[in-house]
Amino acid sequence: MQHGDPKEAASAASFLERATYWLVRLCGVLSALLIIFILGIVTLAIVQRYIVGKPLLGADEFIGYVLVAIVMLGTAEALRMGDHIVIDLLSGRAGPRMSRFLTIWADVAVLAFAVVLGWSSWNAIKFAYDFGEYSSGYIEIATWIPQTPMLIGSVLIGLVALTRLLERFSLGRSS
């Protein structure tokens, strides 16, 4: 029985890396656009409240929902680009082998976090959908809708961590 062709495996990994790159990049751009959108909503809310004298009802609630989407869609792009918070107390002093181990360990930890967050988000969304839960406040919306970016973000974070791990292991075999 013949095992898979190494070129096919490399091609599949390369496809996953490219697809993850573009998907995460697109969501990062969407996150940036949502920041600009929120700036417009905040400006409109300020004008409505202090100039027109009629507050924009539900603006704070809406901004909170969109803020979750901004963070969850942008986090994977920050991870991909290496712009996330890093505590380099150990890695800054580690040799090449230990440094490689620590980066792999960090990617495994991020992947595990993404799985836990994704599972938790999925269960929260499923419960809210099955129960028919709606938010309280000015915006009455099914609560599974603003919770969905958490699931999307956890999948994106997991994909970035997975592709980083695959890349690190493929580089490890070639050297």
C-alpha positions in Angstrom: 0.0 0.0 0.0 1.4 3.3 -1.0 1.3 6.4 1.3 0.3 9.8 0.0 2.7 11.6 -2.3 4.8 14.2 -0.4 4.1 16.7 -3.3 0.3 16.2 -2.8 0.7 16.8 0.9 2.7 19.9 0.4 0.2 21.1 -2.2 -2.7 20.6 0.3 -0.8 22.4 3.0 0.1 25.2 0.6 -3.6 25.5 -0.4 -4.6 25.6 3.3 -2.0 28.3 4.0 -3.2 30.4 1.0 -6.9 30.0 1.8 -6.3 30.8 5.5 -4.2 33.8 4.5 -6.8 35.3 2.2 -9.8 34.5 4.5 -8.0 35.9 7.6 -6.9 38.9 5.6 -10.4 39.6 4.3 -11.8 39.4 7.9 -9.0 41.7 9.0 -10.1 44.3 6.4 -13.7 43.8 7.4 -12.7 44.4 11.0 -10.9 47.7 10.0 -14.0 48.8 8.0 -16.2 48.1 11.0 -13.9 50.4 13.1 -14.6 53.2 10.6 -18.3 52.3 10.7 -18.3 52.5 14.5 -16.6 55.9 14.3 -19.5 57.1 12.2 -22.1 55.7 14.6 -20.4 57.3 17.6 -20.2 60.6 15.7 -23.9 60.4 14.8 -24.8 59.5 18.3 -22.9 62.5 19.7 -24.5 64.8 17.2 -28.0 63.4 17.9 -27.5 63.7 21.7 -25.8 67.0 22.1 -26.8 69.0 19.0 -30.2 67.7 18.0 -31.2 66.9 21.6 -32.6 63.5 20.7 -30.3 60.6 21.7 -29.8 57.8 19.2 -31.6 54.9 21.0 -29.8 51.6 21.0 -26.5 53.0 19.7 -24.4 51.8 22.7 -26.0 48.3 22.5 -25.3 48.2 18.7 -21.7 49.4 19.2 -21.2 46.7 21.8 -22.3 44.0 19.3 -20.1 45.4 16.5 -17.2 45.7 18.9 -17.3 41.9 19.5 -17.2 41.4 15.7 -14.3 43.8 15.3 -12.2 42.0 17.9 -13.1 38.5 16.8 -12.5 39.2 13.1 -9.3 41.2 13.7 -7.6 38.9 16.2 -6.7 36.2 13.7 -5.1 38.8 11.4 -3.1 40.1 14.4 -2.0 36.6 15.2 -1.1 35.9 11.5 1.0 39.1 11.3 2.6 38.5 14.7 1.1 41.7 16.1 -0.4 40.0 19.2 0.9 40.4 22.8 3.9 38.3 23.4 5.7 37.7 26.7 9.2 37.0 25.7 10.7 36.4 29.2 11.6 32.8 28.2 11.8 33.0 24.5 14.1 36.0 24.5 16.7 34.0 26.4 16.2 30.6 24.8 18.5 28.9 22.3 17.3 27.9 18.8 15.9 24.5 19.8 14.1 25.8 22.9 12.8 28.8 21.0 11.4 26.5 18.3 9.8 24.4 21.1 8.3 27.5 22.7 6.8 28.8 19.5 5.3 25.4 18.7 3.9 25.2 22.3 2.4 28.7 21.9 0.7 27.7 18.6 -0.6 24.5 20.3 -1.9 26.6 23.2 -3.6 29.1 20.8 -5.1 26.2 18.8 -6.4 24.6 22.1 -7.9 28.0 23.1 -9.5 28.4 19.7 -11.1 24.9 20.1 -12.4 25.7 23.6 -13.7 29.1 22.5 -15.3 27.7 19.4 -17.0 24.9 21.3 -18.3 27.2 23.9 -19.5 29.7 21.3 -21.2 27.0 19.3 -23.0 25.8 22.4 -24.1 29.3 23.4 -25.3 30.0 19.8 -27.1 26.7 19.6 -28.8 27.3 23.0 -29.8 30.9 22.1 -31.2 29.7 18.7 -33.0 26.7 20.1 -34.4 28.7 23.1 -35.4 31.6 20.9 -33.6 34.1 23.1 -33.8 37.8 22.3 -31.7 40.6 23.8 -33.3 43.1 26.1 -32.9 46.8 25.4 -33.7 49.0 22.5 -32.5 46.5 19.9 -34.5 43.3 20.2 -32.4 40.9 18.2 -32.0 37.1 18.5 -28.9 36.8 20.7 -27.3 34.1 18.5 -26.7 36.7 15.8 -24.2 38.9 17.8 -22.7 35.8 19.3 -21.8 34.4 15.8 -18.6 36.5 15.3 -17.1 34.7 18.4 -17.5 31.4 16.6 -16.2 32.8 13.3 -13.2 34.4 15.1 -12.4 31.2 17.0 -12.4 29.2 13.7 -10.1 31.9 12.1 -7.7 31.8 15.1 -7.6 28.0 15.0 -6.9 28.1 11.2 -4.0 30.5 11.7 -2.5 28.4 14.6 -3.0 25.2 12.6 -1.3 26.6 9.5 1.6 28.0 11.6 2.0 24.5 13.2 2.0 22.8 9.8 4.5 25.4 8.5 6.8 24.9 11.5 6.7 21.1 11.2 7.3 21.1 7.5 10.3 23.5 8.0 11.5 21.2 10.7 11.6 18.1 8.4 13.5 19.9 5.7 16.3 21.1 7.9 
